[in-house]
Amino acid sequence: MNPRHACLACMDRLPVALLEATLWIAAEHDRQADPGTSLGQMNDLQFEIAARLPVLPPAELAQPLLRQLTALGFHQDEYHPLRPQAALMHQVLQRRRGQPLLLAVVALELARRLGVPLEGVNFPGHFLLRVPGADHLLDPSGGRRLYPNDCRDLLARQYGPSMALNAEHLRSAGPRQMLQRLSRNLRQLHISNDQPLAALIDAERVMQLGPAQVADYLTRAGLYQQLDCPQAERFDLEHALLLTDDPVQRLKLSERLSQLPSHRRSIH
């Protein structure tokens, strides 16, 4: 079974093997990545965290769990420009630095093993966590509580003051949504680091994990253009054209399609 198949198979387990799925994603990019070794590291981390947690009801242990992770060196990767290793789980477990989404996956795995209620929240630009039913969210990097005004401030720092907080920003994220977001993050990191073939691996995984957006087709079309694959580029542009309702974007896509070589070939 190759890493992609192993990753997707993790989605069919009960419970879903989210952490292991992220390790198979890492294995697609790094032949040295060994999911078994990383799962062993997680076992050690579980015992260490369990010994440090206070005696409290499970519903009150999420924030202490996150704080203990911070005390053990798990922090958001602030390296600039950010490198793909910030979103490769085996590297995150080794370096104890990573994107908020990867730190959240570590916390969710520990919470599941230790019986602590915790769920992911697909907040724009900075993945968050929540105890089901709580009136606040939690930052996976440090465990800070975030109330609605804090969420508005975080959103403004990410996207500017014109973007208003709404209920969609606070929705829980399932395992497939989290893996698709991770794949989009990796896709962008590989593009930013001039690695189009690696980015294409992530772009294809995005399509497999859930409904694709117009931006997903456009991003993959751009990668195919860079790699000189006009027929594959045409395929994605045509799908983007079918999905978009923006008349300006439709016009631009039609013009771009007209400049590509025809996909029809004469048969002799």
C-alpha positions in Angstrom: 0.0 0.0 0.0 1.5 3.3 -1.0 1.4 6.4 1.3 -1.7 7.9 -0.4 -3.7 4.8 -0.1 -2.6 4.4 3.5 -3.6 7.9 4.2 -7.1 7.5 2.7 -7.5 4.1 4.5 -7.0 5.9 7.8 -10.3 7.7 7.1 -12.2 4.4 7.1 -11.2 3.4 10.6 -13.3 3.8 13.7 -12.2 6.0 15.2 -10.6 7.8 12.3 -6.8 7.6 12.5 -6.2 11.3 11.9 -2.7 11.6 13.3 -1.5 8.5 11.3 -3.1 10.0 8.2 -1.0 13.1 8.6 2.1 11.0 8.9 1.3 9.2 5.6 0.9 12.6 4.0 4.4 13.4 5.3 5.7 10.1 3.9 4.6 11.2 0.4 7.1 14.0 0.5 9.9 12.5 2.6 11.1 8.9 2.1 12.8 9.0 5.5 9.5 9.6 7.2 8.5 6.4 9.2 4.9 6.6 10.6 5.7 3.7 13.0 8.6 5.6 14.6 6.5 8.8 14.9 3.6 6.9 16.5 6.1 5.6 19.0 7.1 9.2 19.8 3.4 10.0 20.3 3.1 7.1 22.8 6.0 8.5 24.8 4.5 12.0 24.6 1.1 10.6 25.9 2.7 9.1 29.0 4.6 12.3 29.7 1.5 14.5 29.3 -0.7 12.2 31.3 1.8 12.3 34.3 1.7 16.2 34.2 -2.0 16.7 34.0 -3.9 17.9 37.2 -6.7 15.8 38.7 -9.7 17.5 37.2 -12.9 16.4 35.4 -12.1 15.5 31.7 -14.0 18.5 30.4 -11.6 20.8 32.3 -8.4 19.2 31.0 -8.2 20.6 27.5 -6.5 23.8 28.4 -4.0 22.2 30.9 -3.2 19.6 28.1 -2.4 22.4 25.7 -0.3 24.2 28.3 1.7 21.1 29.0 2.4 20.7 25.3 3.7 24.2 25.3 5.8 23.5 28.4 7.3 20.6 26.5 8.4 22.8 23.6 5.5 22.6 21.2 5.1 26.0 19.6 3.9 27.6 16.4 6.7 27.7 13.8 7.6 31.4 13.3 10.4 30.8 10.7 10.0 33.2 7.8 9.5 32.4 5.1 7.7 29.3 6.4 9.0 26.0 5.0 7.1 22.8 4.2 8.5 21.1 7.3 6.1 23.2 9.4 3.3 21.1 7.9 4.9 17.7 7.8 3.9 15.8 11.0 7.0 13.7 11.5 9.1 16.9 11.4 6.7 18.6 13.8 7.0 15.8 16.3 10.8 15.9 16.0 11.2 19.7 16.1 8.2 20.5 18.2 7.5 23.4 15.9 4.7 23.6 13.4 1.6 25.3 12.0 -1.4 25.6 14.3 -3.3 22.9 12.4 -0.5 20.3 13.1 -0.3 21.3 16.8 -4.0 20.9 16.9 -3.8 17.4 15.4 -1.3 16.4 18.1 -3.5 17.8 20.8 -6.6 16.1 19.4 -4.8 12.7 19.3 -3.7 13.1 22.9 -7.2 14.3 24.0 -8.7 11.2 22.3 -6.3 8.8 24.0 -6.8 10.5 27.4 -10.6 10.8 27.2 -10.5 14.6 27.1 -13.4 16.2 25.0 -11.9 18.4 22.3 -12.7 19.2 18.7 -11.2 21.2 15.8 -12.5 24.5 14.6 -11.9 25.5 11.0 -11.2 29.2 11.8 -9.7 31.1 8.8 -6.0 31.6 8.8 -5.4 30.0 12.2 -6.8 26.6 13.1 -8.4 26.6 16.6 -9.8 24.1 19.1 -12.9 23.9 21.3 -14.3 21.9 24.2 -17.8 20.9 22.9 -20.4 23.3 24.5 -17.8 25.8 25.8 -18.3 29.6 25.3 -14.7 30.0 24.1 -12.2 28.6 21.7 -8.6 27.5 22.4 -5.4 28.4 20.6 -3.5 25.1 19.9 -0.3 27.0 20.4 -0.3 27.8 24.1 -3.9 27.1 25.0 -5.1 30.7 25.3 -8.8 31.1 25.6 -10.4 33.1 22.7 -13.8 34.7 23.2 -15.8 36.4 20.3 -13.9 39.7 20.6 -10.6 37.8 20.6 -11.7 35.9 17.4 -12.6 39.2 15.7 -9.2 40.6 16.6 -7.5 37.4 15.2 -9.5 37.6 12.0 -8.7 41.3 11.6 -5.0 40.6 12.0 -5.2 37.8 9.3 -7.4 39.5 6.8 -7.9 43.1 7.7 -10.7 45.0 9.6 -13.2 44.7 6.8 -13.7 40.9 7.3 -16.6 40.3 9.8 -16.7 37.3 12.0 -19.6 34.9 11.2 -20.9 31.5 12.3 -19.2 29.8 9.3 -15.8 30.7 10.8 -16.7 28.8 14.1 -17.8 25.5 12.6 -16.3 22.3 13.8 -13.9 20.6 11.4 -14.1 16.8 10.7 -11.0 14.7 9.9 -11.4 15.0 6.1 -11.8 18.8 6.3 -8.6 18.9 8.4 -6.7 16.8 6.0 -7.9 18.8 3.1 -6.9 22.0 4.9 -3.5 20.5 5.6 -3.1 19.5 1.9 -3.9 23.1 0.9 -1.4 24.4 3.4 1.3 22.1 2.1 0.4 22.9 -1.5 1.0 26.6 -0.8 4.2 26.0 1.1 5.6 23.9 -1.7 4.6 26.6 -4.3 6.2 29.3 -2.2 9.4 27.3 -1.9 9.5 26.7 -5.7 8.7 23.0 -5.6 5.9 22.5 -8.2 6.0 18.7 -8.4 5.6 18.4 -4.6 2.8 21.0 -4.7 1.1 18.9 -7.4 1.1 15.9 -5.1 -0.8 18.0 -2.5 -3.1 19.6 -5.1 -4.2 16.1 -6.2 -4.8 15.0 -2.6 -7.0 18.1 -2.1 -9.3 16.9 -4.8 -9.5 13.4 -3.3 -10.4 14.4 0.2 -13.5 16.5 -0.4 -15.4 18.9 -2.7 -12.9 21.1 -4.6 -13.3 24.9 -4.9 -12.7 27.1 -7.9 -9.4 28.1 -6.3 -8.3 24.5 -6.1 -8.8 24.0 -9.8 -7.1 27.3 -10.6 -4.1 26.5 -8.4 -3.6 23.1 -10.0 -4.0 24.6 -13.5 -1.3 27.0 -12.6 1.0 24.1 -11.6 0.2 22.3 -14.8 1.0 25.4 -16.7 4.4 25.7 -14.9 5.1 22.0 -15.7 4.1 22.5 -19.4 1.1 20.1 -19.3 -1.5 22.0 -21.4 -4.1 19.3 -21.6 -4.2 18.8 -17.8 -4.3 22.6 -17.5 -7.3 22.8 -19.8 -9.1 20.1 -17.7 -8.8 22.2 -14.6 -9.6 25.5 -16.2 -12.8 24.0 -17.7 -13.9 22.7 -14.3 -13.2 26.1 -12.8 -15.3 27.7 -15.5 -18.2 25.4 -14.6 -18.0 26.2 -10.9 -17.5 30.0 -10.9 -20.4 32.5 -10.9 -18.2 35.5 -11.3 -18.7 37.0 -14.8 -15.3 38.6 -14.8 -13.6 35.4 -13.8 -15.6 33.5 -16.5 -14.4 35.9 -19.2 -10.8 35.6 -18.1 -11.0 31.8 -18.0 -12.6 31.7 -21.4 -9.8 33.8 -22.8 -7.1 31.6 -21.2 -8.7 28.5 -22.6 -8.8 29.9 -26.1 -5.0 30.4 -25.9 -4.3 26.7 -25.1 -3.6 24.1 -27.8 -6.7 22.2 -28.8 -7.3 18.9 -27.0 -8.8 17.4 -30.1 -6.4 15.4 -32.3 -7.0 14.1 -35.8 -7.1 10.4 -36.2 -5.3 9.1 -39.3 
